[in-house]
Amino acid sequence: MRILVVEDEKKVAAAVRRGMEAEGFAVDVTLDGVDGLWMATEHEYDAIVLDIMLPGKNGYEVCAALREAGDWTPVLMLTAKDGELDEAEALDTGADDYLTKPFSFVVLVARVRALLRRSVRSVPAPVQAGDLTLDPARHRCTRGNTEISLTAREFAVLSFLMRRAGEVVPKTEILEGVWDYDFEGDPNIVEVYVRHLRRKIDEPFGRSAIETIRGAGYRLDADGG
């Protein structure tokens, strides 16, 4: 799932990004309200973590503009301001939840997950390819009756491929869908995770569900290999 973080404190933004990526989310970060509104408008996100005190446009203005445009992506507002009126204004402008700084990262992730569960479009049904089943809501992967343990990132890569089962998916699209739009690391990281997945979901079962299409990308066999 993809999260947008709009936060002008670079250390806070970086910490939130690292933590949420470790939980398996793809995270984009922007440092001001104008860019945040543009990003939220140009790309599809499952949730937005939005600071209130931002340069350009404050969080209230960004949230209100999204709601006026008919965008109901779940919004969690972050702020150093603590008071009933601030919380009320955040909720009145369309925010779904509110968290005061300093905050516990564990609580932040729990709040974001709660927003995703409440969001109709963000509660995905289990996906199947043959006897391979992925249940995003419960974070479970099974091959037949055998449960397979996956890391958060492995789960995200497999989910991306299974939702496009039978299609050839370019490496660049996997990077954008599972990591983030401005990923600057080694693109071969995708190959690393595909190898990990093959060792877990294919090799122990004598399968070859994930195919490498030379020069084009990867394809997950819709019949499960």
N, C-alpha and C positions, 0 to 999 in steps of 0.2 A: 504494500500500500504506500501511496505517496503523500507526504506531509509537507506543507509550506510553513516555514518559520520566519516571521517578520519581527525582527528584534535588532535594535540599534546598538546594544551593548555587545561588542564583538566576542568577548570572552563567554558571555552567557549564551550567545547564539552558537558559538563553536561547541560548547559543552553539551547543549541540547542536541545539536546535530550528531555529535559522536555517540551520545547515549542512545538516541533513537535509531541510528543506523545499526548499533549493536543489537537492538531489539528486532532488526529485520526490516525496518522501514526505509524507503527511499526518501531522502530529505533534501529540499531546496531551501536556501537561506537568502534573504534579502534584508538590507539594513535600514530601509526607510519606507514610509507609507506609500509614496507614489509608486516606487518599484514594486512594493508588495501588492498593491491593487492591480497593477499591470500583470504581474505574474499570476495572480489568482484569476484574472480574466482570460489570459492567454492559454493557461494550462489547466488540466483537470486534476484536482486534489481530493483526497479522501477526508482530509481535515486540515485546518489552518490554526497554527499557534501564533497569536497576534498580540504584540506588546501595545500598550495604550499610548505611552509617551514616545512618539516617533517624530523624526523630522519629516517635512514635506506635508504629510497628512497624518493625523493621529489615528490611533486604532479605532476610535469611535467612528470617525469619518470613513475609514476603509470598510469597516463592517457595514455601516449604513448604506454605503454605495453598492456593496455586493448584494445586499438584501433588496435594494431598490431595483437592481438589475435582474432580480429573480434568481440569484445564485444563493442556494441554501446549504452550501458546504458547511459542515459543522465547524464552529469557531470557538476556540478556547482562548480567552484573553489573559495576558500576563501584565502585571503592573506592580510598581513599587508603592502605589497609592493604596491606602487601606482605609476603607470607610463604606458605610452602607450606601451613601449617595453614589459613590463611584461604581460600586457593584451594580446598583440599580440602573445606572446609566448604561453600563456595559450590556446588561441584559435587555434593556429597552431598545438599544440600537441593533439588536439581533444576535448578540453573542449567545452561545449555548451553555457556556460555563466560564468560570472566573477563578484565577489563582493568583495569590499575592506573593510577591518576592519578599524575602528569599523563600524558595520553595524546595521541597524534597523532589528529586528527580523520579523516585519511585512513585510518588503521588502524581506527578505530571504524566508519566506513562499510563498509570491506571486511569486517570481522567480522560486521556486521549482514547484509550481503548474503550472506555465506557461510551464516549461520544460515537465511536465507530459502530458499537453494538446497537446504539439507538438509531443510527442512520440507516434507513431502509436500503439505500443503494450500497451500503458498506457492510452488509451482513451476507457474505457470499455463501451459496449452497455448495455442498461437496461436489467435487469434480472427479470424473472417472475416465480412465482409458484402459479398457480391458479389465483386469483384476487389480489395477493400480488405482487407489482412491486417495484423494487429498481433501481433507476437511479443514478449511481455513478458520472456521469459527472455533474449532477445538484444537487447532494446530496439531492435527494428527495425520500421519501418512501410513497407509497399509498396502501391502501386496497380498491379495487373498486374505487370509486370516492372520498374517504376520504384520505386526506393527514395526515401522521403521523409524528410527530416531534421526531427525534432521536438525541441523543448526538453523537459526533464523534466516540466514542468507541462503542456504541450500533450499529451504522451504520456499523462499520468495522466487528463486530461479525456477524451481520445478513448477510452482503455481503459474508463473508467466508462460512457460512452455505448454503446460496442460490446458490452459485456457485457449490456446491456439493449436491444439492437437491436430496433426495432419498438415499443418502449414509449415513452410520453410521460414524460420525466424532469423533475421540477420543479427549478428553479434551486437551491432550498434543499437538495435532496438531493445535487446536484453539489457544493455548497459543503461539506456535511458529509462527503461521501465523498472529496473530493480535497484540501480544505484541512483544517480541523479543527473540532471541535465548538464551540469558543468563538471562531471567527473574527469579528472586529469591524470588518473593513474594508468597503469598498463592495461590496455584493452584485453590482453590475454588472461586477465582475471576470470573472464567468462569461461575460458577453456578449463581453468583450474576447478571451478565449481561444477562444470559438466562432468569432469573426471570423478569428482567426489560423489556426485549423484549416481553415476554409472556403477561405482563400487558398492553403493547402498541399495539402489532400487532394481538394478539389472543383473550384475554378475552373480550375486548369491542365488538368484532364481533362474539362471540360465537364459536370461532375456537380453534383448538389445533394443529397448524402446526408444532411446535417444540416439538418433542418427546424425552423423556429421555430413552435411552436404557441402562438398569442397567448393570453396570460393563463394558460398552463398549464406551459410549459417547452420542452424540446427533444426531438426524436425523430430517431434515426438510422435511415434507411431500411435495413431488413434485406437488401434486394437491392443495397445499395450506391449507390443513386441512379441 
